[in-house]
Amino acid sequence: MAFMEWLTKRKKRLSQMTRSELRRQELLLEKDRKQLLGKISKLAKDKQELFERGAGERTPELRRMFAQEFELRTSEQLMLSRQLNIRSKESMTVSRLRMLRENADRAGQSGKLGLIGESDILRLGKMIESDAVKAEVYQERLDEILSVGAAADEGAAGLSEAGETVMKVWEKMDAGAITDASEGFDEADRSVRERHAMPEE
């Protein structure tokens, strides 16, 4: 369940959960993270295979198909990466709250989480949902707040600009400008990612 749903839909708020309830959520989030990592790894392998097949293909129509598939896999990979970023931030939050709950319970303050209030939880929720806040930056903000320390398939009619960049890399390989397949893959992958990262005009 998404972090914001805990804040808006659950009868029991995240800050009111017991240690065992927080631990259960922590395990569920970790399971989700592992599944997302597995999917991302599989997509990376699929892209490598598609790229190699396109590099060895000389028929333009087939190359276009491979380029479209490469772009599609990259789009899916980026989408899953965003989900993984959210799950990572959620997991960190639940883990920190569980540690705070354990400390509060040991201190005989089972109903409190130190200085953490609902406004702090809401702030965290907004940062979790924001793709712009990466896990590393979020961890810093989380530690501060908790005081814990320490594009779509273009179809057969044509290729998008991102797909065209893959075609150009293969053409460079045909001409001998790029001789290493790994170097070609890295350039194609970087170019497609950059195209997807460009804001829409």
Buried (B, 14 or more C-beta within 10 A) or exposed (E): EBBBEBBEEEEEEBBEBEBEBBBBBBEBBBEBBEBBBEBBEEBBEBBBEBBBBBBEBEEEEEBBBBBBBBBBBBBBBBEBBEBBBBBBBBBBBBBBBBBBBEEBBEEEEEEBBBEBEEEBBEBBBEBBBBEEBEBEEBBEBBBEBBEBEEBEEBEEEEBBBBBBBBBBBBEBBEEEEBEEBEEBBBBBBEBBBEBBEEEEE
